[in-house]
Structures are given as C-alpha cells and as structure tokens.
Amino acid sequence: MSTDAPRDGLAILLLDGGYERAHYALVLAAGALAIDRPVLLFASGHGVHALAQDWHGLRDAGSDRATQASGVAGFDTLREAVQALDGTLMACESGLRLAGLAAASLLPGVIVAGVPAFLDAARGRQIISL
C-alpha cells in the first residue's frame, strides 16, 4: 500500500473516543482538504466510532447539538465534507475489536487496516495525534 504522499499531506491519528477530539479531527481534515492538502484520517481505539455510520458511540456525542447551536459545523456536516473532498478514512482493525464494532458498521469507503498500513500511507505527511 505504499504511497507517494505529497510533502504537504496531513495524517491525523484519532485515538480518543470522545466527541470533542473526533469533531476537531474532522475540522482539521476538512480545513486541510479545503486548501488542497491531502488528508488521511486513521481512527484507532474507541476513536473508530467516529467513522461508524452511527457515530453516537462516541463519548459525549450529545454535544453535537450545542456545537451546531453555536453556529459551528456539526459532526455529520464535517464527515460529509471530508468524504466529498476525497479525504482518506482508515479504521484500525484492533480498534474495531476494542470498540466492539464490525467493519460493516463503518461508513462506505472506510479502509480497515492495521498500524503498518497507516504508517506506510502516512509516510512523508505531517502527523497530528488527537
């Protein structure tokens, strides 16, 4: 799965299963994609809930209502933007097991992979961990 990622590419490692970090991972991803920076978002641990069709398994998922009420883009809007702008979404195999999620519960297009595949795909990119 070796990639020749542009030097300005961004790889986001989402480890936490909380709404706030998952939301901000999507904010960063959408922002980078909006300025033509290629993005790879790898969710692991309970962070994989962020890539599930039903993301309400995230801790404090109810915070999305307050986020939207304050005029900030909500979780669904950001995920749709990241997908529409061709961000690459990856879910960790081990994270899925830890969270008790099946690969079939993920959004269409999410790649299920292990850490070596993420590191290979992230080669040459700036890595941010949340």
BELWO-V560253 format. One record per pair of residues at least 24 apart in sequence whose C-alpha atoms are under 10 Angstrom apart, sorted by the first residue. I is the first residue (numbers start at 1). J is the second residue. D is the distance in Angstrom with one decimal. If there is no record, write none. Layout:
BEGIN
I,J,D / I,J,D
END
This chain:
BEGIN
1,116,9.6 / 1,117,6.6 / 1,118,9.1 / 1,120,6.9 / 1,121,6.9 / 2,117,8.1 / 2,118,9.8 / 2,119,9.4 / 2,120,5.7 / 2,121,6.1 / 2,122,9.2 / 2,123,8.4 / 3,120,7.0 / 3,121,5.6 / 3,122,8.1 / 3,123,7.5 / 3,124,9.2 / 4,120,9.5 / 4,121,8.1 / 4,122,9.3 / 4,123,7.7 / 4,124,7.8 / 4,125,9.7 / 5,38,8.0 / 5,39,9.6 / 5,40,9.9 / 5,120,9.6 / 5,121,7.3 / 5,122,7.3 / 5,123,6.7 / 5,124,6.0 / 5,125,6.6 / 6,37,8.4 / 6,38,7.6 / 6,122,9.9 / 6,123,9.2 / 6,124,6.9 / 6,125,7.0 / 6,126,10.0 / 7,37,9.3 / 7,38,9.5 / 7,123,8.9 / 7,124,5.4 / 7,125,5.7 / 7,126,7.8 / 8,32,9.6 / 8,36,9.2 / 8,37,6.1 / 8,38,7.4 / 8,39,9.4 / 8,124,8.1 / 8,125,6.3 / 8,126,7.1 / 9,33,9.4 / 9,36,8.9 / 9,37,5.3 / 9,38,4.7 / 9,39,6.0 / 9,40,8.0 / 9,122,8.2 / 9,123,9.2 / 9,124,7.4 / 9,125,4.6 / 9,126,6.3 / 9,127,8.8 / 10,37,6.7 / 10,38,6.1 / 10,39,4.9 / 10,40,6.3 / 10,41,8.4 / 10,87,10.0 / 10,122,7.7 / 10,123,9.9 / 10,124,8.8 / 10,125,5.1 / 10,126,4.9 / 10,127,6.1 / 10,128,7.7 / 11,38,8.5 / 11,39,5.8 / 11,40,4.7 / 11,41,5.8 / 11,42,7.5 / 11,88,9.3 / 11,118,8.9 / 11,119,9.2 / 11,121,8.5 / 11,122,5.7 / 11,123,8.9 / 11,124,9.3 / 11,125,6.0 / 11,126,6.0 / 11,127,4.7 / 11,128,6.3 / 11,129,8.5 / 12,39,7.6 / 12,40,6.2 / 12,41,4.7 / 12,42,6.1 / 12,43,8.2 / 12,89,9.7 / 12,122,8.9 / 12,125,9.5 / 12,126,8.3 / 12,127,5.7 / 12,128,4.9 / 12,129,5.9 / 12,130,7.5 / 13,40,8.5 / 13,41,6.1 / 13,42,5.0 / 13,43,6.0 / 13,44,7.5 / 13,47,9.2 / 13,90,9.6 / 13,118,9.1 / 13,122,9.8 / 13,127,7.2 / 13,128,6.1 / 13,129,4.6 / 13,130,6.2 / 14,41,7.3 / 14,42,6.1 / 14,43,4.6 / 14,44,6.1 / 14,45,8.2 / 14,46,8.9 / 14,47,5.7 / 14,48,8.0 / 14,50,8.9 / 14,91,9.6 / 14,128,8.5 / 14,129,6.0 / 14,130,5.0 / 15,42,8.5 / 15,43,6.1 / 15,44,5.1 / 15,45,5.6 / 15,46,6.9 / 15,47,5.2 / 15,48,8.2 / 15,92,9.9 / 15,95,8.9 / 15,129,7.3 / 15,130,6.1 / 16,43,8.4 / 16,44,7.7 / 16,45,6.8 / 16,46,6.1 / 16,47,4.9 / 16,48,8.7 / 16,49,9.6 / 16,50,9.6 / 16,58,8.9 / 16,59,9.2 / 16,129,9.4 / 16,130,6.6 / 17,43,9.1 / 17,44,8.6 / 17,45,7.1 / 17,46,4.3 / 17,47,4.1 / 17,48,7.3 / 17,49,6.8 / 17,50,7.7 / 17,57,8.1 / 17,58,5.3 / 17,59,6.0 / 17,60,9.2 / 17,61,9.8 / 17,99,9.1 / 17,130,9.8 / 18,46,8.0 / 18,47,7.2 / 18,49,9.1 / 18,50,8.9 / 18,57,8.9 / 18,58,5.2 / 18,59,4.4 / 18,60,6.3 / 18,61,7.5 / 19,47,8.9 / 19,49,9.4 / 19,50,8.1 / 19,55,9.1 / 19,56,8.7 / 19,57,9.1 / 19,58,5.5 / 19,59,5.7 / 19,60,5.6 / 19,61,5.3 / 19,62,8.3 / 19,63,7.2 / 19,64,7.9 / 19,75,8.8 / 20,58,9.2 / 20,59,8.7 / 20,60,7.9 / 20,61,8.4 / 20,63,8.1 / 20,64,8.9 / 20,67,9.7 / 20,75,9.9 / 20,130,9.7 / 21,47,8.8 / 21,50,9.8 / 21,58,9.9 / 21,129,9.7 / 21,130,6.0 / 22,47,6.9 / 22,48,9.3 / 22,49,8.9 / 22,50,6.2 / 22,51,9.4 / 22,55,9.9 / 22,58,8.2 / 22,59,9.8 / 22,61,9.8 / 22,75,8.6 / 22,130,7.8 / 23,50,8.3 / 23,61,9.6 / 23,64,8.7 / 23,67,9.6 / 23,73,9.2 / 23,74,7.9 / 23,75,6.1 / 23,76,9.6 / 23,78,7.9 / 23,79,9.0 / 24,75,9.4 / 24,78,9.5 / 24,130,8.4 / 25,50,9.5 / 25,78,9.6 / 25,79,10.0 / 25,128,8.9 / 25,129,8.8 / 25,130,7.0 / 26,50,9.2 / 26,73,10.0 / 26,74,9.8 / 26,75,7.8 / 26,76,9.8 / 26,77,9.5 / 26,78,5.9 / 26,79,6.5 / 26,80,9.7 / 26,81,8.8 / 26,82,7.2 / 27,72,9.9 / 27,73,8.5 / 27,74,9.6 / 27,75,9.1 / 27,78,6.7 / 27,79,9.0 / 27,81,9.6 / 27,82,8.9 / 28,78,9.7 / 28,82,9.7 / 28,128,9.4 / 29,78,8.6 / 29,79,9.1 / 29,81,9.0 / 29,82,6.5 / 29,83,9.9 / 29,85,9.6 / 29,87,7.4 / 29,88,9.6 / 30,77,10.0 / 30,78,6.7 / 30,79,8.2 / 30,80,9.3 / 30,81,6.3 / 30,82,5.2 / 30,83,8.9 / 30,84,9.6 / 30,85,7.7 / 30,86,9.8 / 30,87,8.1 / 31,78,9.7 / 31,81,9.6 / 31,82,8.9 / 32,82,9.5 / 32,85,9.9 / 32,87,9.4 / 33,81,8.9 / 33,82,7.3 / 33,83,9.9 / 33,84,9.7 / 33,85,6.2 / 33,86,7.9 / 33,87,7.0 / 34,81,9.2 / 34,82,9.1 / 34,85,7.5 / 36,85,8.9 / 37,87,9.4 / 37,125,9.9 / 38,85,9.2 / 38,86,8.2 / 38,87,6.7 / 38,88,8.3 / 38,125,8.9 / 39,82,8.6 / 39,85,9.4 / 39,86,8.1 / 39,87,5.1 / 39,88,6.1 / 39,89,8.5 / 39,122,9.2 / 39,125,8.8 / 39,126,9.7 / 40,82,9.9 / 40,86,9.5 / 40,87,6.1 / 40,88,4.7 / 40,89,6.0 / 40,90,7.4 / 40,118,8.6 / 40,121,7.8 / 40,122,7.2 / 40,125,9.0 / 40,127,9.3 / 41,82,9.6 / 41,87,7.5 / 41,88,6.2 / 41,89,5.0 / 41,90,6.1 / 41,91,8.4 / 41,110,9.8 / 41,118,9.1 / 41,122,9.4 / 41,127,9.7 / 41,128,9.5 / 41,129,9.9 / 42,88,8.4 / 42,89,6.2 / 42,90,4.6 / 42,91,5.7 / 42,92,7.0 / 42,110,9.6 / 42,111,9.1 / 42,112,9.4 / 42,113,9.0 / 42,114,9.6 / 42,115,9.0 / 42,118,6.9 / 42,119,9.7 / 42,121,10.0 / 42,122,9.4 / 42,129,9.6 / 43,89,8.0 / 43,90,6.3 / 43,91,5.0 / 43,92,6.1 / 43,93,9.7 / 43,95,7.6 / 43,96,9.3 / 43,112,9.7 / 43,118,9.8 / 43,130,9.6 / 44,90,8.7 / 44,91,6.2 / 44,92,5.0 / 44,93,8.0 / 44,94,7.3 / 44,95,4.6 / 44,96,7.5 / 44,97,9.9 / 44,98,9.0 / 44,99,9.1 / 44,113,10.0 / 44,114,9.2 / 44,115,9.0 / 45,91,9.1 / 45,92,7.5 / 45,93,9.2 / 45,94,7.2 / 45,95,4.0 / 45,96,7.1 / 45,97,8.5 / 45,98,6.2 / 45,99,6.6 / 46,92,9.9 / 46,94,9.9 / 46,95,6.3 / 46,96,7.7 / 46,97,9.4 / 46,98,6.9 / 46,99,5.3 / 46,100,9.0 / 46,101,9.5 / 47,91,8.6 / 47,92,9.2 / 47,95,7.6 / 47,96,9.1 / 47,99,8.4 / 47,130,9.4 / 48,90,8.8 / 48,91,5.9 / 48,92,7.2 / 48,93,9.3 / 48,94,9.7 / 48,95,6.3 / 48,96,6.3 / 48,97,9.8 / 48,98,9.3 / 48,99,7.3 / 48,100,9.9 / 48,101,8.2 / 48,106,8.5 / 49,91,9.2 / 49,95,9.2 / 49,96,8.4 / 49,99,7.5 / 49,100,9.7 / 49,101,8.0 / 49,105,9.4 / 49,106,8.3 / 50,75,8.8 / 50,76,10.0 / 50,79,8.8 / 50,91,9.3 / 50,106,9.0 / 50,107,9.4 / 51,79,8.4 / 51,89,7.7 / 51,90,8.2 / 51,91,7.2 / 51,105,8.7 / 51,106,5.7 / 51,107,6.0 / 51,108,9.4 / 51,110,7.4 / 52,91,9.2 / 52,96,9.8 / 52,101,8.2 / 52,102,9.2 / 52,103,8.6 / 52,104,8.8 / 52,105,5.6 / 52,106,4.0 / 52,107,5.5 / 52,108,9.2 / 52,110,9.0 / 53,104,9.1 / 53,105,5.9 / 53,106,5.2 / 53,107,4.9 / 53,108,8.3 / 54,105,7.7 / 54,106,8.1 / 54,107,8.6 / 55,105,9.8 / 55,106,9.1 / 55,107,9.7 / 57,99,8.9 / 57,101,9.9 / 79,107,9.6 / 83,107,9.8 / 83,108,9.6 / 83,109,8.6 / 83,110,9.7 / 88,121,9.8 / 90,114,9.0 / 90,117,9.4 / 90,118,7.7 / 91,115,9.7 / 91,118,9.3 / 92,117,9.4 / 92,118,8.5
END
